[in-house]
Amino acid sequence: MKLFAYSLAASLLAGSMALAQPATDDPTGPQPKLPTQPLQIKTAAGKVFNFTVEIPKTQQQQDTGEMFRTDIPADSGMLFIWPQPQSTAMWMKNCPVPEDMVFIGADGKIVSIAEMTVPYSLKPIAPPAPVKAVLELQGGLTAKDDINVGDQVIAKPFPGS
């Protein structure tokens, strides 16, 4: 009986410690809609496209991103922002729809675009240089709207916005 009591106490203690620890498991469903901000892309031809983008701020929000979402509206997206430009790589883990990943330099100019990324792929998707942000949009949108490398992103984290 004493052994059982110690085992029970140890189990309860371990269980309460596990509850106090942050979850490190992969998410099993989409995260709730995150706070948004307006964003524009101005093309070299002078066309301006308006978006409302979600801003993941915590590490868990960034890690979850667009996972499990089955629709990305054409006027929406998700903007991942870093304090300083950095080398980065994204992936499509648990993402059921293709995305266009727009890699943005500190000056707000588009550095690289990965179009129509492959759903569920674990292959790293990386730009050729460090970036300040990555914008995830509906797959095929950049080609449809003729958004290209060198176009200007206008949003809070970029100068002149």
FILUM-93499 format. One record per residue: residue in one letter; y, x, z of N, C-alpha, C in turn. Coordinates in Angstrom, 1 decimal, decimal comma. Layout:
<atoms>
ATOM_A_Y_X_Z_Y_X_Z_Y_X_Z
...
</atoms>
This chain:
<atoms>
ATOM_M_-1,2_0,8_0,0_0,0_0,0_0,0_1,3_0,9_0,0
ATOM_K_1,2_1,9_0,8_2,4_2,8_0,8_2,6_3,4_-0,6
ATOM_L_1,6_3,9_-1,3_1,7_4,4_-2,6_2,3_3,4_-3,5
ATOM_F_1,9_2,1_-3,4_2,4_1,1_-4,2_3,9_0,9_-4,0
ATOM_A_4,3_0,9_-2,7_5,7_0,7_-2,3_6,6_1,9_-2,9
ATOM_Y_6,1_3,1_-2,8_6,8_4,2_-3,4_6,9_4,1_-4,9
ATOM_S_5,8_3,7_-5,5_5,8_3,5_-7,0_6,7_2,4_-7,4
ATOM_L_6,7_1,3_-6,6_7,6_0,2_-6,9_9,1_0,6_-6,8
ATOM_A_9,4_1,3_-5,7_10,7_1,8_-5,5_11,1_2,8_-6,6
ATOM_A_10,3_3,7_-7,0_10,6_4,6_-8,1_10,8_3,9_-9,4
ATOM_S_10,0_2,9_-9,6_10,1_2,1_-10,9_11,5_1,3_-10,9
ATOM_L_11,8_0,7_-9,7_13,1_0,0_-9,6_14,3_1,0_-9,8
ATOM_L_14,2_2,1_-9,2_15,2_3,1_-9,3_15,4_3,6_-10,7
ATOM_A_14,3_3,9_-11,4_14,3_4,3_-12,8_14,8_3,2_-13,6
ATOM_G_14,4_2,0_-13,4_14,9_0,9_-14,2_16,4_0,7_-14,0
ATOM_S_17,0_0,8_-12,8_18,4_0,7_-12,6_19,1_1,8_-13,2
ATOM_M_18,6_3,0_-13,2_19,2_4,2_-13,8_19,3_3,9_-15,3
ATOM_A_18,2_3,4_-15,9_18,2_3,1_-17,3_19,2_2,1_-17,7
ATOM_L_19,4_1,1_-16,8_20,5_0,1_-17,1_21,9_0,7_-17,1
ATOM_A_22,1_1,7_-16,2_23,4_2,3_-16,1_23,7_3,3_-17,3
ATOM_Q_22,7_3,7_-17,9_22,9_4,7_-19,0_23,3_4,0_-20,3
ATOM_P_24,2_4,6_-21,1_24,5_3,9_-22,4_23,3_3,8_-23,3
ATOM_A_23,3_2,7_-24,1_22,2_2,5_-25,0_22,3_3,6_-26,1
ATOM_T_21,1_4,2_-26,4_21,1_5,1_-27,5_20,2_4,7_-28,6
ATOM_D_19,6_3,5_-28,5_18,8_2,9_-29,5_19,6_2,5_-30,7
ATOM_D_18,9_2,6_-31,9_19,5_2,1_-33,1_19,9_0,6_-32,9
ATOM_P_21,0_0,1_-33,5_21,3_-1,3_-33,5_20,2_-2,1_-34,3
ATOM_T_20,1_-3,3_-33,9_19,1_-4,2_-34,6_19,8_-5,3_-35,4
ATOM_G_21,1_-5,3_-35,4_21,8_-6,4_-36,1_23,3_-5,9_-36,3
ATOM_P_24,0_-6,7_-37,1_25,4_-6,3_-37,4_26,3_-6,4_-36,2
ATOM_Q_27,3_-5,5_-36,1_28,2_-5,6_-35,0_29,2_-6,7_-35,2
ATOM_P_29,8_-7,2_-34,2_30,9_-8,2_-34,4_32,0_-7,7_-35,2
ATOM_K_32,8_-8,5_-35,8_33,9_-8,1_-36,6_34,8_-7,3_-35,7
ATOM_L_35,3_-6,2_-36,2_36,2_-5,2_-35,5_37,6_-5,5_-35,7
ATOM_P_38,6_-5,0_-34,9_40,0_-5,1_-35,2_40,3_-4,7_-36,6
ATOM_T_41,3_-5,3_-37,3_41,6_-5,0_-38,7_43,0_-4,5_-38,8
ATOM_Q_43,3_-3,9_-40,0_44,7_-3,5_-40,4_44,7_-3,6_-41,9
ATOM_P_45,9_-3,8_-42,4_46,1_-3,8_-43,9_46,0_-2,4_-44,5
ATOM_L_45,5_-2,4_-45,7_45,4_-1,1_-46,4_45,6_-1,4_-47,9
ATOM_Q_46,3_-0,5_-48,6_46,6_-0,7_-50,0_46,1_0,6_-50,7
ATOM_I_45,7_0,4_-51,9_45,4_1,5_-52,8_46,3_1,3_-54,0
ATOM_K_47,1_2,4_-54,3_48,0_2,4_-55,5_47,4_3,3_-56,5
ATOM_T_47,0_2,8_-57,7_46,4_3,6_-58,7_47,5_4,4_-59,5
ATOM_A_47,0_5,4_-60,2_47,9_6,2_-61,0_48,6_5,4_-62,1
ATOM_A_48,0_4,3_-62,5_48,6_3,3_-63,4_49,6_2,4_-62,8
ATOM_G_49,8_2,5_-61,4_50,8_1,7_-60,7_50,2_0,4_-60,2
ATOM_K_49,0_0,1_-60,4_48,4_-1,2_-59,8_48,2_-1,0_-58,3
ATOM_V_48,4_-2,0_-57,6_48,3_-2,0_-56,1_47,2_-3,0_-55,7
ATOM_F_46,2_-2,6_-55,0_45,2_-3,5_-54,5_45,3_-3,6_-53,0
ATOM_N_45,3_-4,8_-52,4_45,4_-5,0_-51,0_44,1_-5,4_-50,4
ATOM_F_43,8_-4,7_-49,2_42,6_-5,0_-48,5_43,0_-5,2_-47,0
ATOM_T_42,1_-5,9_-46,3_42,1_-5,9_-44,8_40,8_-5,2_-44,4
ATOM_V_41,0_-4,1_-43,6_39,9_-3,2_-43,3_39,7_-3,3_-41,8
ATOM_E_38,4_-3,3_-41,4_38,0_-3,1_-40,0_38,1_-1,6_-39,6
ATOM_I_38,5_-1,4_-38,4_38,6_0,0_-37,9_37,7_0,2_-36,7
ATOM_P_36,5_0,9_-37,0_35,6_1,3_-35,9_36,2_2,4_-35,1
ATOM_K_36,5_2,2_-33,8_37,1_3,3_-33,0_36,2_4,0_-32,1
ATOM_T_35,2_3,3_-31,5_34,3_4,0_-30,6_33,2_4,7_-31,5
ATOM_Q_32,5_5,6_-30,8_31,4_6,3_-31,5_30,3_5,3_-31,9
ATOM_Q_30,0_4,4_-31,0_29,0_3,4_-31,3_29,4_2,5_-32,5
ATOM_Q_30,7_2,1_-32,5_31,2_1,3_-33,7_31,1_2,1_-35,0
ATOM_Q_31,4_3,4_-34,9_31,3_4,2_-36,1_29,9_4,4_-36,5
ATOM_D_29,0_4,6_-35,6_27,6_4,8_-35,9_27,0_3,6_-36,5
ATOM_T_27,4_2,4_-36,1_26,9_1,1_-36,6_27,5_0,8_-37,9
ATOM_G_28,8_1,0_-38,1_29,5_0,7_-39,3_29,1_-0,6_-40,0
ATOM_E_28,7_-0,6_-41,2_28,4_-1,8_-42,0_26,9_-2,2_-41,9
ATOM_M_26,2_-1,5_-41,0_24,7_-1,8_-40,9_24,5_-3,3_-40,8
ATOM_F_23,4_-3,7_-41,5_22,9_-5,1_-41,5_23,8_-6,2_-42,1
ATOM_R_25,0_-5,8_-42,5_25,9_-6,8_-43,1_25,4_-7,0_-44,6
ATOM_T_25,3_-8,3_-44,9_24,7_-8,7_-46,2_25,8_-9,0_-47,2
ATOM_D_27,1_-8,9_-46,8_28,2_-9,2_-47,7_29,4_-8,4_-47,3
ATOM_I_30,1_-7,8_-48,3_31,4_-7,1_-48,0_32,3_-7,8_-49,0
ATOM_P_33,2_-8,7_-48,5_34,2_-9,3_-49,4_35,0_-8,3_-50,2
ATOM_A_35,4_-8,7_-51,4_36,1_-7,8_-52,3_37,5_-7,4_-51,8
ATOM_D_38,1_-8,1_-50,9_39,4_-7,8_-50,3_39,2_-7,2_-48,9
ATOM_S_38,0_-6,7_-48,5_37,8_-6,2_-47,2_37,1_-4,9_-47,3
ATOM_G_36,9_-4,2_-46,1_36,2_-3,0_-46,0_36,2_-2,5_-44,6
ATOM_M_35,8_-1,2_-44,5_35,8_-0,6_-43,2_36,3_0,8_-43,4
ATOM_L_37,3_1,2_-42,5_37,9_2,5_-42,6_37,6_3,3_-41,4
ATOM_F_36,8_4,4_-41,6_36,5_5,4_-40,6_37,5_6,5_-40,6
ATOM_I_38,2_6,7_-39,5_39,3_7,7_-39,4_38,9_8,7_-38,3
ATOM_W_39,2_10,0_-38,7_39,0_11,1_-37,7_40,4_11,7_-37,4
ATOM_P_40,5_12,3_-36,2_41,8_12,8_-35,7_42,3_13,9_-36,7
ATOM_Q_41,4_14,7_-37,2_41,7_15,8_-38,1_40,8_15,8_-39,3
ATOM_P_41,2_16,3_-40,4_40,2_16,4_-41,6_39,0_17,1_-41,1
ATOM_Q_37,9_16,7_-41,6_36,6_17,3_-41,3_35,6_17,1_-42,4
ATOM_S_34,6_18,0_-42,4_33,5_17,8_-43,3_32,7_16,7_-42,7
ATOM_T_32,2_15,8_-43,6_31,5_14,6_-43,1_30,5_14,2_-44,1
ATOM_A_29,5_13,4_-43,7_28,5_12,9_-44,5_28,2_11,5_-44,0
ATOM_M_28,0_10,6_-44,9_27,7_9,2_-44,6_26,3_8,9_-45,1
ATOM_W_25,7_7,8_-44,7_24,4_7,3_-45,2_24,4_5,8_-45,3
ATOM_M_23,3_5,3_-45,8_23,2_3,8_-46,0_22,1_3,2_-45,1
ATOM_K_21,8_3,9_-44,0_20,7_3,4_-43,1_21,0_2,0_-42,7
ATOM_N_20,1_1,1_-42,8_20,2_-0,3_-42,4_21,3_-1,1_-43,1
ATOM_C_21,7_-0,6_-44,3_22,8_-1,3_-45,0_22,1_-1,9_-46,3
ATOM_P_22,0_-3,2_-46,3_21,3_-3,9_-47,3_22,0_-4,1_-48,7
ATOM_V_23,3_-3,8_-48,7_24,1_-4,0_-50,0_24,7_-2,7_-50,4
ATOM_P_24,8_-2,5_-51,7_25,5_-1,2_-52,1_27,0_-1,2_-51,7
ATOM_E_27,5_0,0_-51,5_28,9_0,2_-51,2_29,5_1,2_-52,1
ATOM_D_30,8_1,2_-52,2_31,6_2,3_-52,7_32,2_3,0_-51,5
ATOM_M_31,9_4,3_-51,4_32,5_5,1_-50,3_33,6_5,9_-50,9
ATOM_V_34,8_5,7_-50,4_36,0_6,3_-50,8_36,4_7,4_-49,8
ATOM_F_36,4_8,6_-50,1_36,7_9,7_-49,2_38,2_10,1_-49,4
ATOM_I_38,9_10,1_-48,3_40,4_10,2_-48,3_40,9_11,4_-47,6
ATOM_G_41,7_12,2_-48,2_42,3_13,4_-47,6_43,4_13,0_-46,6
ATOM_A_43,9_14,0_-45,9_45,0_13,8_-44,9_46,2_13,3_-45,5
ATOM_D_46,5_13,5_-46,8_47,7_13,1_-47,4_47,5_11,6_-48,0
ATOM_G_46,4_11,0_-47,8_46,1_9,7_-48,3_45,6_9,6_-49,7
ATOM_K_45,4_10,7_-50,3_44,9_10,7_-51,7_43,4_10,7_-51,7
ATOM_I_42,8_10,0_-52,6_41,4_9,9_-52,7_40,8_11,2_-53,3
ATOM_V_39,9_11,8_-52,5_39,3_13,1_-52,8_38,0_12,9_-53,6
ATOM_S_37,3_11,8_-53,3_36,0_11,6_-53,9_35,6_10,2_-53,8
ATOM_I_34,8_9,7_-54,7_34,2_8,3_-54,6_32,7_8,4_-54,9
ATOM_A_31,9_7,8_-54,0_30,5_7,6_-54,2_30,3_6,1_-54,5
ATOM_E_30,1_5,8_-55,8_30,0_4,4_-56,2_28,6_3,9_-56,1
ATOM_M_28,5_2,6_-55,8_27,2_1,9_-55,8_26,1_2,7_-55,0
ATOM_T_26,4_3,0_-53,8_25,4_3,7_-53,0_24,2_2,9_-52,8
ATOM_V_23,0_3,6_-52,6_21,7_3,0_-52,6_21,4_2,4_-51,2
ATOM_P_21,2_1,0_-51,2_20,9_0,4_-49,9_19,7_1,1_-49,2
ATOM_Y_19,9_1,2_-47,9_18,8_1,7_-47,0_18,6_3,2_-47,1
ATOM_S_19,3_3,9_-48,0_19,0_5,3_-48,2_19,4_6,1_-47,0
ATOM_L_18,7_7,1_-46,7_19,0_8,1_-45,7_19,6_9,4_-46,2
ATOM_K_19,7_9,4_-47,5_20,3_10,6_-48,2_21,8_10,7_-47,8
ATOM_P_22,2_11,9_-47,4_23,6_12,1_-47,0_24,5_12,0_-48,2
ATOM_I_25,6_11,4_-48,0_26,7_11,2_-49,1_27,9_11,9_-48,5
ATOM_A_28,3_13,0_-49,2_29,4_13,8_-48,7_30,4_14,1_-49,8
ATOM_P_31,6_14,2_-49,4_32,7_14,7_-50,4_32,6_16,2_-50,5
ATOM_P_33,3_16,7_-51,5_33,3_18,2_-51,8_34,2_18,9_-50,8
ATOM_A_35,1_18,3_-50,0_36,0_18,9_-49,1_36,2_18,1_-47,9
ATOM_P_36,7_18,7_-46,8_37,0_17,9_-45,6_37,9_16,7_-45,9
ATOM_V_37,7_15,6_-45,1_38,5_14,4_-45,3_39,0_13,9_-44,0
ATOM_K_40,0_13,1_-44,0_40,6_12,5_-42,8_39,9_11,1_-42,6
ATOM_A_39,4_10,5_-43,7_38,9_9,1_-43,5_37,9_8,8_-44,6
ATOM_V_37,1_7,8_-44,4_36,2_7,2_-45,4_36,4_5,7_-45,4
ATOM_L_36,6_5,2_-46,5_36,8_3,7_-46,7_35,5_3,2_-47,4
ATOM_E_34,8_2,2_-46,8_33,7_1,6_-47,4_34,1_0,3_-48,0
ATOM_L_33,8_0,1_-49,3_34,2_-1,1_-50,0_33,0_-1,7_-50,6
ATOM_Q_33,1_-2,9_-51,1_32,1_-3,6_-51,9_31,6_-2,7_-53,0
ATOM_G_30,3_-2,6_-53,2_29,7_-1,8_-54,3_30,2_-2,2_-55,6
ATOM_G_30,7_-1,3_-56,4_31,2_-1,6_-57,8_32,7_-1,9_-57,9
ATOM_L_33,3_-2,1_-56,8_34,7_-2,5_-56,8_35,7_-1,4_-57,3
ATOM_T_35,4_-0,1_-57,0_36,3_0,9_-57,5_36,2_1,0_-59,0
ATOM_A_35,1_0,9_-59,6_35,0_0,9_-61,1_35,6_-0,3_-61,7
ATOM_K_35,4_-1,5_-61,1_36,0_-2,7_-61,6_37,5_-2,7_-61,6
ATOM_D_38,1_-2,2_-60,5_39,5_-2,1_-60,4_40,2_-0,8_-60,9
ATOM_D_39,3_0,1_-61,4_39,8_1,3_-62,0_40,5_2,2_-60,9
ATOM_I_39,9_2,2_-59,7_40,4_3,1_-58,6_39,7_4,4_-58,8
ATOM_N_40,4_5,5_-58,7_39,9_6,8_-59,1_40,4_7,9_-58,1
ATOM_V_39,7_9,1_-58,2_40,2_10,2_-57,4_41,6_10,5_-57,8
ATOM_G_42,4_10,8_-56,8_43,8_11,1_-56,9_44,7_9,9_-56,6
ATOM_D_44,1_8,7_-56,6_44,9_7,5_-56,3_45,3_7,5_-54,8
ATOM_Q_46,4_6,8_-54,5_47,0_6,9_-53,1_46,5_5,7_-52,3
ATOM_V_46,1_6,0_-51,1_45,7_5,0_-50,0_46,9_4,9_-49,1
ATOM_I_47,4_3,7_-48,9_48,5_3,5_-48,0_48,0_2,7_-46,8
ATOM_A_48,1_3,3_-45,7_47,6_2,7_-44,4_48,2_3,6_-43,3
ATOM_K_48,1_3,0_-42,0_48,7_3,7_-40,9_48,3_5,2_-40,7
ATOM_P_47,1_5,6_-40,9_46,8_7,0_-40,6_47,3_8,0_-41,6
ATOM_F_48,0_7,6_-42,6_48,4_8,5_-43,7_49,9_8,6_-43,8
ATOM_P_50,4_9,8_-44,1_51,9_10,0_-44,1_52,5_9,0_-45,2
ATOM_G_53,7_8,6_-44,8_54,5_7,7_-45,8_54,0_6,3_-45,8
ATOM_S_53,1_5,9_-44,9_52,6_4,5_-44,9_53,4_3,7_-43,9
</atoms>
